[in-house]
């Protein structure tokens, strides 16, 4: 795992300054503390900070071909590099390292940009062809590794993190109002936006082709629903076992110690079960605990650890960790991300790095196997909407409004209110409403008249999801829940979950691998009809079917949890003064962006148990820290 950066000057008579490349890479030292490497070839510069995982001795980057005309820097892992190396050697290519990076060099010589089709892994990479003066940068199929870029008239600069691009001095730091508008609805920044005007995220499954004449963005992979459904339950479960086991096995390739995150849920427990079967040594596993009982999952992680004989470690997440760590969380998640699970993930990554360099994580399982409670809400919606509107509007909605707010994990009142609000919409809109933080109406109440006047008419954040729905619309085989899965993988997974995992783990120089997002498994799962993933109201039905003989019954039978944080309670008690201070006295609070009267209303509602506003407050808190850090 590494951090990469680079500059392409469109005037080929100008030369990149190596000192600028070094400054960019120094900013992301945490991504690769083991080594650094640079290439400057007149108008093109490549830089890398390396975390040594494969070929510790000779894997120094940038890597080149035999005559040094092709150069590559890589962030990530290519899991099938040994197989590719064997094929390329048979074709006459000569290798000088045992690293996975070098296969990209020779594969590019063979196939050009189509080399991406052969790569099995998680990666962001850059290939420089000095003969053609072409720079080619790419991001893996699912967006596991991030890649950002900025282009102006004279240059293009890219990096694994935004702060590295800022360090180049090539771009101005102008706030992107449209991105901020979407952030407040989502608590993350959707692709291709970033919080800086002109700076973009490269979408998953895309590459940029950069020459002195132009910059072309192209898609090389996507999720396709082609109608070839496998609806035999036994056969589907058997295939899941085969593909998931194979994915785990190849991701165990490492020259450094390897462990796994273990929450005690279906996803992490499934991965640990496979690793235990492949290895004779006890696996090191890591989890987070909370003192608040409704949030604590330690019982289930301990059940799984005992079942598979792991060497288990845990750490307690406390309210004071918010005050202590929030500036670090914001610094590392520099594209403005306000997922509360950043906090426990940061802590468990820090814990894991004391013992291992690589960890497996269960991210992606909820999207592939329909594990989120939002899918249940989608399922119940059509039934609920058959109730006469008058009765729903005059009776049920009124009862929902009277429910007292609770500070428990995804409490009953929170879910009821969210469901009743979403039930007024079409199924498409209701699906993204379940995860909405500030609605468009609430954002107009939150944001100042001056800010709204300066930004003009902005599209509703719903356009972010609807673009993904539209992509599926041309295929008659795509059903409603397939559309939801596609949109969740393109938006929620890529722009929230995977960015969170990358940022919080790399903050501690920890590589995290995600076996559920092996593209062969993803491509198989989209051929499975939703009725086998969500059967009889059972989330992840097919995964439970596949794993029923491998996991403890208690793990399979437990309700969906996840690393939720007791923010609602903490904001009322231990963090009350801290929240008020940040939301009233920070530079962001005084920037003129917000209506302070509305923020006061949010706090009053929350503190007086009239409404659980913890996600809104958390998003505002994170933004205030981000604004004060990067502006």
CORSULTA-V431197 format. One record per residue. RES is the residue in one small letter. PHI is phi in whole degrees, -180 to 180 (NA if undefined). Layout:
res=RES phi=PHI
res=RES phi=PHI
//
This chain:
res=x phi=NA
res=x phi=-151
res=x phi=-124
res=x phi=-120
res=x phi=-156
res=x phi=-169
res=x phi=-136
res=x phi=-124
res=x phi=-93
res=x phi=-71
res=x phi=-84
res=x phi=-74
res=x phi=-90
res=x phi=-90
res=x phi=-119
res=x phi=-69
res=x phi=-86
res=x phi=-62
res=x phi=-63
res=x phi=-68
res=x phi=-59
res=x phi=-65
res=x phi=-64
res=x phi=-60
res=x phi=-73
res=x phi=-62
res=x phi=-66
res=x phi=-114
res=x phi=-54
res=x phi=-61
res=x phi=-75
res=x phi=-157
res=x phi=-79
res=x phi=-86
res=x phi=-165
res=x phi=-140
res=x phi=-151
res=x phi=-142
res=x phi=-134
res=x phi=-125
res=x phi=-125
res=x phi=55
res=x phi=-88
res=x phi=-123
res=x phi=-134
res=x phi=-124
res=x phi=-139
res=x phi=-152
res=x phi=-109
res=x phi=-112
res=x phi=-100
res=x phi=-77
res=x phi=-126
res=x phi=-117
res=x phi=55
res=x phi=-62
res=x phi=-81
res=x phi=-121
res=x phi=-90
res=x phi=-57
res=x phi=-109
res=x phi=-66
res=x phi=-100
res=x phi=-129
res=x phi=-88
res=x phi=-62
res=x phi=-103
res=x phi=60
res=x phi=-97
res=x phi=-120
res=x phi=-130
res=x phi=-137
res=x phi=-123
res=x phi=-136
res=x phi=-112
res=x phi=131
res=x phi=-139
res=x phi=-107
res=x phi=-74
res=x phi=-100
res=x phi=-66
res=x phi=-67
res=x phi=-66
res=x phi=-66
res=x phi=-62
res=x phi=-62
res=x phi=-65
res=x phi=-71
res=x phi=-63
res=x phi=-63
res=x phi=-89
res=x phi=105
res=x phi=-77
res=x phi=-109
res=x phi=-106
res=x phi=-113
res=x phi=-133
res=x phi=-107
res=x phi=-86
res=x phi=-73
res=x phi=-62
res=x phi=-68
res=x phi=-65
res=x phi=-65
res=x phi=-56
res=x phi=-78
res=x phi=-66
res=x phi=-65
res=x phi=-60
res=x phi=-79
res=x phi=-126
res=x phi=63
res=x phi=-67
res=x phi=-74
res=x phi=-59
res=x phi=-61
res=x phi=-63
res=x phi=-91
res=x phi=-83
res=x phi=-112
res=x phi=172
res=x phi=-116
res=x phi=-164
res=x phi=-131
res=x phi=-141
res=x phi=-134
res=x phi=-120
res=x phi=-111
res=x phi=-102
res=x phi=-71
res=x phi=-69
res=x phi=-95
res=x phi=58
res=x phi=-114
res=x phi=-113
res=x phi=-132
res=x phi=-119
res=x phi=-146
res=x phi=-125
res=x phi=-63
res=x phi=-57
res=x phi=-98
res=x phi=84
res=x phi=-67
res=x phi=-107
res=x phi=-83
res=x phi=-157
res=x phi=-120
res=x phi=-150
res=x phi=-135
res=x phi=-126
res=x phi=-129
res=x phi=-63
res=x phi=-106
res=x phi=-158
res=x phi=-134
res=x phi=-125
res=x phi=-137
res=x phi=-169
res=x phi=-73
res=x phi=-136
res=x phi=-64
res=x phi=-60
res=x phi=-70
res=x phi=-68
res=x phi=-60
res=x phi=-67
res=x phi=-68
res=x phi=74
res=x phi=-83
res=x phi=-119
res=x phi=-84
res=x phi=-97
res=x phi=-99
res=x phi=-65
res=x phi=-87
res=x phi=-64
res=x phi=-67
res=x phi=-63
res=x phi=-64
res=x phi=-60
res=x phi=-70
res=x phi=-56
res=x phi=-67
res=x phi=-85
res=x phi=-113
res=x phi=65
res=x phi=-156
res=x phi=-106
res=x phi=-78
res=x phi=-61
res=x phi=-94
res=x phi=-68
res=x phi=-135
res=x phi=-76
res=x phi=-115
res=x phi=-60
res=x phi=89
res=x phi=-92
res=x phi=-125
res=x phi=-90
res=x phi=-75
res=x phi=-63
res=x phi=-57
res=x phi=69
res=x phi=-125
res=x phi=-139
res=x phi=-111
res=x phi=-111
res=x phi=-116
res=x phi=-129
res=x phi=-69
res=x phi=-87
res=x phi=-161
res=x phi=-127
res=x phi=-113
res=x phi=-104
res=x phi=-135
res=x phi=-93
res=x phi=-116
res=x phi=-155
res=x phi=-155
res=x phi=-86
res=x phi=-120
res=x phi=-101
res=x phi=-103
res=x phi=86
res=x phi=-90
res=x phi=-84
res=x phi=-103
res=x phi=-113
res=x phi=-86
res=x phi=-61
res=x phi=-66
res=x phi=-66
res=x phi=-65
res=x phi=-64
res=x phi=-64
res=x phi=-68
res=x phi=-59
res=x phi=-58
res=x phi=-64
res=x phi=-72
res=x phi=-68
res=x phi=-61
res=x phi=-65
res=x phi=-64
res=x phi=-60
res=x phi=-61
res=x phi=-72
res=x phi=-82
res=x phi=-85
res=x phi=-66
res=x phi=-167
res=x phi=-101
res=x phi=-134
res=x phi=-60
res=x phi=-129
res=x phi=-138
res=x phi=-152
res=x phi=-75
res=x phi=-139
res=x phi=-87
res=x phi=91
res=x phi=-87
res=x phi=-60
res=x phi=-68
res=x phi=-66
res=x phi=-66
res=x phi=-62
res=x phi=-63
res=x phi=-63
res=x phi=-63
res=x phi=-70
res=x phi=-60
res=x phi=-61
res=x phi=-76
res=x phi=-93
res=x phi=-125
res=x phi=-89
res=x phi=-94
res=x phi=-62
res=x phi=-80
res=x phi=-83
res=x phi=-124
res=x phi=-142
res=x phi=-149
res=x phi=-117
res=x phi=-119
res=x phi=-128
res=x phi=-74
res=x phi=-82
res=x phi=-61
res=x phi=-70
res=x phi=-102
res=x phi=-81
res=x phi=-111
res=x phi=-61
res=x phi=-59
res=x phi=-74
res=x phi=-65
res=x phi=-69
res=x phi=-59
res=x phi=-67
res=x phi=-62
res=x phi=-67
res=x phi=-61
res=x phi=-112
res=x phi=62
res=x phi=-84
res=x phi=-90
res=x phi=-97
res=x phi=-131
res=x phi=-142
res=x phi=-139
res=x phi=-93
res=x phi=-97
res=x phi=-120
res=x phi=-59
res=x phi=-66
res=x phi=-66
res=x phi=-63
res=x phi=-63
res=x phi=-71
res=x phi=-111
res=x phi=-57
res=x phi=-58
res=x phi=-69
res=x phi=-59
res=x phi=-68
res=x phi=-62
res=x phi=-79
res=x phi=-92
res=x phi=-75
res=x phi=-94
res=x phi=62
res=x phi=-129
res=x phi=-127
res=x phi=-84
res=x phi=-57
res=x phi=-71
res=x phi=-54
res=x phi=-65
res=x phi=-63
res=x phi=-66
res=x phi=-59
res=x phi=-66
res=x phi=-73
res=x phi=-67
res=x phi=-62
res=x phi=-63
res=x phi=-62
res=x phi=-66
res=x phi=-70
res=x phi=-118
res=x phi=-139
res=x phi=-110
res=x phi=-130
res=x phi=-133
res=x phi=-91
res=x phi=-137
res=x phi=-88
res=x phi=-60
res=x phi=100
res=x phi=-64
res=x phi=-67
res=x phi=-73
res=x phi=-67
res=x phi=-109
res=x phi=57
res=x phi=-106
res=x phi=-87
res=x phi=-59
res=x phi=-61
res=x phi=-70
res=x phi=-66
res=x phi=-60
res=x phi=-60
res=x phi=-67
res=x phi=-77
res=x phi=-59
res=x phi=-63
res=x phi=-70
res=x phi=-65
res=x phi=-71
res=x phi=-80
res=x phi=-68
res=x phi=-52
res=x phi=-57
res=x phi=-57
res=x phi=-69
res=x phi=-64
res=x phi=-74
res=x phi=-92
res=x phi=-114
res=x phi=-65
res=x phi=-61
res=x phi=-66
res=x phi=-64
res=x phi=-60
res=x phi=-67
res=x phi=-85
res=x phi=-64
res=x phi=-71
res=x phi=-72
res=x phi=-121
res=x phi=-101
res=x phi=-73
res=x phi=-68
res=x phi=40
res=x phi=-63
res=x phi=-57
res=x phi=-64
res=x phi=-64
res=x phi=-67
res=x phi=-64
res=x phi=-61
res=x phi=-64
res=x phi=-66
res=x phi=-64
res=x phi=-64
res=x phi=-69
res=x phi=-68
res=x phi=-82
res=x phi=-108
res=x phi=-69
res=x phi=-56
res=x phi=-61
res=x phi=-73
res=x phi=-60
res=x phi=-60
res=x phi=-85
res=x phi=-65
res=x phi=-56
res=x phi=-108
res=x phi=-71
res=x phi=-95
res=x phi=-103
res=x phi=-73
res=x phi=-60
res=x phi=-64
res=x phi=-67
res=x phi=-67
res=x phi=-68
res=x phi=-78
res=x phi=-79
res=x phi=-85
res=x phi=-68
res=x phi=-61
res=x phi=-65
res=x phi=-63
res=x phi=-65
res=x phi=-68
res=x phi=-68
res=x phi=-83
res=x phi=76
res=x phi=-78
res=x phi=-109
res=x phi=-64
res=x phi=-61
res=x phi=-60
res=x phi=-59
res=x phi=-62
res=x phi=-61
res=x phi=-77
res=x phi=-66
res=x phi=-61
res=x phi=-72
res=x phi=-60
res=x phi=-62
res=x phi=-60
res=x phi=-84
res=x phi=-64
res=x phi=-75
res=x phi=-103
res=x phi=-66
res=x phi=-80
res=x phi=-77
res=x phi=-91
res=x phi=-56
res=x phi=-72
res=x phi=-67
res=x phi=-61
res=x phi=-64
res=x phi=-62
res=x phi=-60
res=x phi=-63
res=x phi=-64
res=x phi=-73
res=x phi=-81
res=x phi=-111
res=x phi=-60
res=x phi=-67
res=x phi=-70
res=x phi=-97
res=x phi=-114
res=x phi=-58
res=x phi=-75
res=x phi=-64
res=x phi=-61
res=x phi=-62
res=x phi=-63
res=x phi=-66
res=x phi=-74
res=x phi=-78
res=x phi=-70
res=x phi=-58
res=x phi=-113
res=x phi=57
res=x phi=-111
res=x phi=-86
res=x phi=-117
res=x phi=-110
res=x phi=-126
res=x phi=-60
res=x phi=-66
res=x phi=-102
res=x phi=-60
res=x phi=-66
res=x phi=-67
res=x phi=-68
res=x phi=-61
res=x phi=-65
res=x phi=-70
res=x phi=-65
res=x phi=-76
res=x phi=-90
res=x phi=-96
res=x phi=-65
res=x phi=-56
res=x phi=-63
res=x phi=-91
res=x phi=-93
res=x phi=-129
res=x phi=-109
res=x phi=54
res=x phi=74
res=x phi=-97
res=x phi=-63
res=x phi=57
res=x phi=-57
res=x phi=-68
res=x phi=-66
res=x phi=-64
res=x phi=-63
res=x phi=-67
res=x phi=-103
res=x phi=-64
res=x phi=-94
res=x phi=-109
res=x phi=-109
res=x phi=-58
res=x phi=-56
res=x phi=-62
res=x phi=-71
res=x phi=-66
res=x phi=-84
res=x phi=-71
res=x phi=-79
res=x phi=-59
res=x phi=-127
res=x phi=94
res=x phi=-83
res=x phi=-82
res=x phi=-116
res=x phi=-74
res=x phi=-62
res=x phi=-57
res=x phi=-71
res=x phi=-61
res=x phi=-66
res=x phi=-81
res=x phi=-120
res=x phi=-59
res=x phi=-104
res=x phi=-60
res=x phi=-66
res=x phi=-61
res=x phi=-62
res=x phi=-61
res=x phi=-64
res=x phi=-67
res=x phi=-75
res=x phi=-108
res=x phi=-115
res=x phi=-69
res=x phi=-61
res=x phi=-63
res=x phi=-63
res=x phi=-100
res=x phi=-80
res=x phi=87
res=x phi=-76
res=x phi=-110
res=x phi=-93
res=x phi=-64
res=x phi=-65
res=x phi=-73
res=x phi=-63
res=x phi=-60
res=x phi=-62
res=x phi=-60
res=x phi=-66
res=x phi=-63
res=x phi=-60
res=x phi=-69
res=x phi=-69
res=x phi=-100
res=x phi=60
res=x phi=-86
res=x phi=-159
res=x phi=-83
res=x phi=-105
res=x phi=-62
res=x phi=-70
res=x phi=-66
res=x phi=-64
res=x phi=-61
res=x phi=-61
res=x phi=-66
res=x phi=-62
res=x phi=-64
res=x phi=-61
res=x phi=-59
res=x phi=-66
res=x phi=-62
res=x phi=-61
res=x phi=-69
res=x phi=-86
res=x phi=-109
res=x phi=-124
//
